[in-house]
Each structure stands twice: as C-alpha cells, then as structure tokens.
C-alpha cells in the first residue's frame, strides 16, 4: 500500500535528508558540524554551490582531510569550523555509512521561515522515490506537519527527527499579538508527527513540554480533548542532546593574552531585545558613573535592521571604554577578541543553550550568567548571579583587582565537545534506542561547591588538541 512508511535500507548505509529553513548563526554552525559525518563530505561544497540551488548533494569522493579549505568562505562570528581528524575508531563497522543531502534556506526573516518554509520546500525537495532517504533531520523552525502533508513521499521516510534549538512556548515577545500563537502551535504539530524530538538542553525540553497545556488554553474553544495524552506522546519520544561545539578549533594559549591590568568585559550576543541589552548597559553605566571603575568593553554579535535604542545610547556614554564595537567577520578575529577579554556577561531573557558564553569562557573570559534559563544547567554556581546588584558588585570586585580574576575555569567542556559527543549523533542517525531517562545518554555537567566540574579550561584544551592531532 502506498500509505505505508518505506522500509529503511540496509544498515551498511544511511541516506539522510537534512532540512534547515534558517541557515544562519548557530543553526548553520550546527549543520556544518554534522556534515563531516558524511562519507562524501567536502568542506568547500557547502559554500561554493550557486545559492539559487538550495539542494546540496554531498556526493563526491574527496576525503575531508584532503579537501582544500583555503577557498571556503568564513562569514560569521563563529561560523564554519574546519573539520578535524576524528578519534580513532570513529569510522569503525559499528556505524553505517552516512550520506547527507542538505536543503537549506537563507537565515533571514525567521518569522516568515516559520510560517511559509514548508510550502517552498515541498516544491523544491527532490522526490524521495529517487533517493530512498532513511532519515529526515530538521530544526523546529520548519512546520514538519505541513511539509509531510504536502509531500506524501517525504511522509514515508521511516525516521523523522526534529531538533529544537529553541522553543516558542518559552520565548519572550516584545508586543503580544494573536499571530504569535502560530509559532508555538507549529512546533507542537511538528512534535506530534516526528518520530524523535531532540532538545539541546534540559531547560529547553522542560520549558516546552511543561508549557504545552497552558499554551493550548489560549485557544478560545475546541481544544484537543486528549491534551495529557498528547503531552505524554511528545515526552516519550523526546531526548536531550547538547549542541556540539568544536573546541579544538579555538586557538590555544589564550591565558598568555588575557588582559590582567584592567577589567575587559565581553558581550558576545545578538543585538536584540531577548538578550536584554538594556539591563547590561545600565549596569555598565553605573559601574562607570557611580562606582568609578575603569574597564574596557567589546560588544560583539550579529545585529539586524532593527537595533534596540540602548545600543545608540551606550556607544556614546561608553565611548572611552569601547575597544571593539560590532560584528566580527572571521573566526580568528572573533576568538582574538574573546581571548583579549577577562569577563563575559549575559543578562539574557531568552537562552536555551548559549554557545557564545561557552566559547568566551573557553577563551579565558570569566562567565557571569543570570540564575535563570539554561545557565544553571551549563555553568557551576560560582558563575551565576542572582540579581543585577550582585552582578554589579562582582564587576566592581573584578575591576578593582583584574589580575585576581580566576583562571583556569571549572567548566565541563567535554560534555559539549564534538570530539566526545559525535557518536551520540551517529547513534541518533542510526536509530539506536536510548535509555528512557528523559534526557541524553551523555552526562549532564555535575557541579558542587567542593568538587570542580569535570575538566578545567587548560586540561580540556590539551585533551582536545591531542585528539585532534593524532
């Protein structure tokens, strides 16, 4: 019968269709981290095909270690990480051969990508009857329910995975409108039709599943009669798999370059309201004008057409402190700025993982994060502040004795390191059953006041470097 799901091909090979409707920022970096798992990966291909051809078949014979990386375009603060050698045994017979096909849309106007990408993608994705895909892997920007309704051949792919970088049920909005309901509603529908739901943190999973019932109560009538059963279904097929970071591609020896004579504060976030720049800059205004603390400031991150007004004010009031202002094009320059700082700050109202804070900490910046969102899950207690006043006091302390800012840092980098977690993604694509623990098989960072986290900065760098150069 035509409505039956297709049978997966032999485990010798797994054909995987990757769909990313918002191919930019952390979404883009995530896909580019996964692509080297393909036996036919060429690092240049993803950047040199004409962009009006959204389908990228990774099907050449070049070895990723032999590819010419010098011509690939690096065009984001922390974008394409050149592939490194995998740990010994990563290509063993334990895993099938993965062959990826990437279909992407540019990372602009995410609201419209969320609303309409399924229609566009349904018209351009190659017929599955010609490709026999075993796995579909996409982010939660896509309304998966719409796509498979429009394309029955895609619906027959036997294993459909949706990855949540963020969720709209816990997303702060500036001005609430009825249309905002649609974004979260799309994600619930996608979760119901997916075979596996992957979240990048426990906070992301908990805030999504825990808010479904309240969210659906916004419907004026005709609410689903079996909401509890829906929630249970979503919960049972969900798991946590942390966003992978290629720490081995961050330059070593940052400790020698770290600023020791003056507090150098790093802001490595998007210039948008959900990152709460108003709170950040108001604290810096007080640090300068009330506490009379000298400091330097580097404001990084992507900015868009609509920039919060506080950035204009801050550029004037903190002109003497600013040493870098704005987006950094290349990885190397970005990491150079991070390595020159000694403190990085988040005041975010929205964060489901926080790549930028982990990378800044890895480069030697002492992280100061609010006691909300994902941060207590990622960082030990000494890096968490409870209030704006506590953050201001900590900055004053660092400003008076910048040479005493602790280093190395006690952060469990290996839990998020691609070198150590890549087999988790292989098993995901191979459809290996995971223990039903409501989370990832990999350890959650364990922190306590008396016992440091799993690995210090310098030790983690050494381990990554050794594995990378075997």
N, C-alpha and C positions, 0 to 999 in steps of 0.2 A: 504493500500500500504506500502511496506517495506521502502520507502524513507521518510515517514513522521516521524517527531520527536515524540518520545514517550510522552505520556501524563504524567504529574507529578503525583506522588502518593498523597494520602490524606495528608493534612497539619498536621495530627497528627504526622507524622514522615517524615524527610527529609534525604535521603541517599546521602552522599556527597563523591565523589571521589576526593581526594587531590593528585596532582602530583607535585613533586618537583625534577627536574633534577639536581639541585645543592644544595644538603642538607648539608650546612655548613654555618658558620658565621651567619650573620643577617637573611639569608633565613631560616636556621634551627631554630633559635630562634623564628622567626615569626610563623612558623608552630607549634612549641611546645607551644606557647602562645595560639594558636587557639584550640589545641586538647582537653583541658578540657571542651570545649563546648559540646563535645560528651557525651551522657548519659552513654556510656560504657567505658569512658576513664580510663586507668590505666597508671600512670606516669612511671612505670618501663618498660612497654611493649616496648616502643619506643627505649629502649636501650639494651634489653636483647634478642630479637629475633636474630637468625643467620643472618648475614648481606648478605649472598648469597640468602636470600629470601626477595626480595625487596617489597613484598606486605604485609602490616601490617593491619590486620583487627582489628579494635578497638571494640571487641565484647564480653567483659567479664562483669561480674555482680558486680565488685567491685566499691564501692563509692570512688571517687577521694580523699575524705578527710580521708579515711581509708587505703589508699594504703601505702605500706612500701617504703618510699622514700630513705631510707638509702642505698639501693643497686643500685640506679640509678647512671649512670656514668655522671659526670660533667666534660666536656672535652674541654671547650672553655673559652676565657676571659670573655665572658658574655653570656654563653650558657643557659642550661636548667634552667628555673625559676620554682621552685616547686610551684604547684598550691595553690592558696589561696581561702578562702571562698568568694563566690560571694555575691554582695549586695542583700539584702532582695528583693524577688520578681523576681529574675533572672530566676527561674525555673517555672514561672507562666504559665498559659494556653495561654498567649499571643503568646508564641513561641512553635513551634513544637519540637519534639524530634529529635536531630541531631545524626546521626550515620555516623562516618567517616571511610573511608578506605584510608590509606596513602600508596602511591607508591613513592619511592624515589631512587635517585642515589647519590653516594658519591660526595661531593663538591670538585672535583679536575678537572683541565683542562677544565675550563668553555668554552673555545673556541670549544672544541670537544663536550661538552654537548649541546651547541647551535646548532652545525651542525648536530649531529647524534642521539641525545637522542630520537627523535620521532620514529626512526626505532626500537631501542631496546625496548622502552616502548610498541610499538604496538605488540611485540611478548610476552610480559610477563603480561600485564594487563588482569585480569580475564574478561570473556565475560560479557558484560552488560546485556545480556538476563537473566543471573543468578542472577544479583544483583539489577537491576532496579534502577540505580542511578538517582537522581533528579537533581543533580548539579555536574558539574566538576569545580574544582578550581585549577589553576596552575599559576606559575610565568612566566614571559616573556622570560625566558631562553629557554623554550620549543617552538618549531615551531608547534603551535597548528594546523595550516592548514595541515601540513604533517601528523600529528597523526590522525586526523579525516578522511583524505583521505585514509589512510591505514586501518582504523578501522571504517567501517560504523556504527557498533553498538554503538561506542563511539560518533559518529557524531549525533546520535539520542537522546543523553542526552539533555533534554529540555532547560537547562540553563548552559551555559559555560562562566566562569569568568576567566579573565586573570589579574594578579596583577603585576604591574610594580614597582619593587624595584629600577630599573634604566632603562635608555633607551639608545640605541646605536646611536641614531641620535644626541645626545649631548655629546657623550663620547670621551674624548681626546685619541688620539692614538700616540704612540711613532714614528712609522715609517709607513706611509700610504701605504697600498697595496690594490690592487683591491679586494682581498678576504674580506677585512673589510666591503665592501658594503653588503655582505651577512647577517651579523648580524642584521643590521638595517632593511634590506629588510624582514627578517624573522619576525621581530616584527610588521611590517606593515601588512604582510599577516595574522599573528595571530590576530591582532586587527580587521581585516575585517571579520573574521569568528567567533569571540567571540560575545556573547550576551551582555556582560557587561565588561567594561575595567576600572580597578581601579588603580589609581596612588597614591603613598604615599606622594605626596606634590603637591602644585600648580605649583611649578617650574618644577617638573617632567612632569606634564601634558602639560604645556605651551611649554616647550622646545621640547617635542616630536611632538605634533600636529603642532606647528609653524614651524618645520623644515622638514615636510614631502615633501612639494613641492620642496624645494631646494635640498633635498636628492635625490628625484626621477629624478631630472635633470642631475644627474650623469650618467644615462642610455644614451648610445650613440644614440639610436633610439628606435622606437616602444614604446614610453612612453604611459602610460594609457591616453586615451583621456578625461577622466572624473575625473581628479585629484581633482578638487574642490568638486565634489560630494562624492568622497572617504573620503576626509578630513571631510566634514560635517557629514557623517555617523559615523566616528570614534568619532568625538567630541560629537555627540548627545548621544551616549551610554557610555560615559566616566564619571567618577566622581572621587573625591578625598576622600581618607580615610587614615588618618595618620597611620603610623606604630605604633602599640601599644607597650608600654613599661610597664613592671611590676615594677613600682617604689616602691611598697610596699615590694618587696623582697630585696631592697637595705638597708643595716643596718642603723639604726637611730643614732642620736647623733654624727654626723660627725664633728660638729662645735668644739667640745671639743678637737678633734685630729688634727685639721687643723694647719699646720705649720705657726708660727707667727714671727719667728726670721730671716727667710731667704726666699727669693723667691724660691719656688719649682715648676718647670714647668713640666707639664704632656703632653706627646704626645701619644694619645690613638688610633692610626690609623694603617692600614695595611702598611707594608713596601714596597710600590710600587710607581711608578713614578706619578700616577694620584693624589696622596696625596701631591705631591710637597715637598718632604723632603729636596731638595736642598735649597729652599728658607728658610725653617725652620732652618736648621742647619747654614746656612750662617748668619742669624740674630743672632743666639746664639754665633757664633764665634765673631761677632762684639760686642755683649753685654759683652763678657768676655775680649776681647783683646783691644777694643777701649774704651769702657765705663767703664771698670774695675768694673763691677757689680758682686758681689758674688751671686751665685744661685745653686740650686740643679736641677737635671734632671732625670726624669723617662721616658724611652721610652718603651711603651707597644705595643700591636698589633701583629697580625699574620705576619709571614714572610715566604717566599717561597724559592724555589731553586735559583731563580734569584733575588738577593738583589741589589738595587741601590748602586753604589760605594760610595756615600756620607756617608752611614752608617759606612763603614770601617774607613773613614777619621774622622768622628765625634767621634767614640769610642776612638780614640787616642787623638784628640785635646781637648776633653771634659772629659777626664778620671777622673779628680779631681772633676768634678761636678756630675758625674753619680752615682746615688744610686740604680737604677734598670734599667736593660737593657734586653729587650726581652719579649717573650710571657709568660703570666701567665696562669697556668692551671686551677685553681679553681675560681669560682665566688667570694668566700670570700676573697681570697688573692688579687684578682683584685680590689675589692672595697676597701680593706685596703690601697692599693697603691694610689687609687684615693683620698681617704679621707685624706691621708697624704700631698697631694699637695694643693696649693692655686691658681693655674692658669693653665688652659688648652688652647692649641693653635691649630688652624687649619690654614694651608696655602693651602688647597686643590684646585686642578683644577677640581675635579670631586666630587660632593656630591649631592645626591638627597633627603637625609633626615638627616643623621648624628646622629645615635643612640649614638655613643661613646661620642660625645660632650655633649649631653643632660644628659647622665648618669654621666659624670665627673662633670658637673655643679651641678647636684643633690647631688653629694657627697661633694660639697663645693668649687670646683675649679672655679675661675672666668674665664668665656669663652672669648676668643679673636678670632673672626672669620672674614674672609675677606668679603668685601661688594659685594659678587657675589654668584652665585649658589643659593642654598636653604636658606642660612644662614639669610638674612634679613627677610625671611618669618617666621623663627623659633625664632630668638633672637631679643630683643629690640635694639635700636640704640646704647646704651652705650656699647654694647659688640661687635660692628662692627668697624673694622678699614679699612681705605681707601687705605693704601699703606704700603709697607714694612717699610718705615721710620716711619710712625705713629705707627706701631706695635713695632718697636724697642724703640721708645720714651716711649710708655706705659710700656714696660717691665723694662726700666730704672727707671721709676717712681715707679713701684711696688718693684723693687729691692732695692731702697733707703729707702722705708718705707713699708716693707712687712706686718707690723701689721695694716696698714691702708687699705689693700685690702678689698673692701666691702663684707659684708655678713650680712644678707641673700641676695639672688639674686632675682631680679624681672623677673621671667620667668614663663610662663603659662604652667606649667607641666600638669595640669589636662586635657588639650586638647589632650595630647598624652598618658594619663594614661589609662591602660587597664581596670581598675575598672570603669572608666567613659565612655569608648568608646566601650565596649564589645557588647552592644546592637546594635551598628551600624553594627557589623559583623553578629550578629544574623539576623538582617533585610536583610542584603545582601544575606545570605544563604536562607532566606525565600522568596526572590524575592518580597520585598515590594518596591513599586515605591517611588523614592526620588524626591524632588522638583528639577526642572530643572534650577539649578543656576550655572551650570558649575563647581560645586565643592561639597565638603562634606556638610552634614547637620550639622555637628559639627562646632563650631565656629573656625575660624582662629584666632591665637593669636593676640590680639589687644594691641599695644604698643603706647605710646605717651610720650613726654618729661615730661609732668606734671602729668600723671596718671600712676602708676605702672601697670605692667601686671597683669593677673588675680589672681595670687597667689604667695606668696613668698615660698622660699625653705622650711622653717620650718613649715609653715602652711600647705603646700601640704603634707609634710611627716606626719603631725599629722592627717590630714583627711584620708590619705591612711591607716595609722596604725589603726585608729578607725574602718574603714570599714572592714579592714582585720581581725579584732578580734571580730567582732560582733557575 
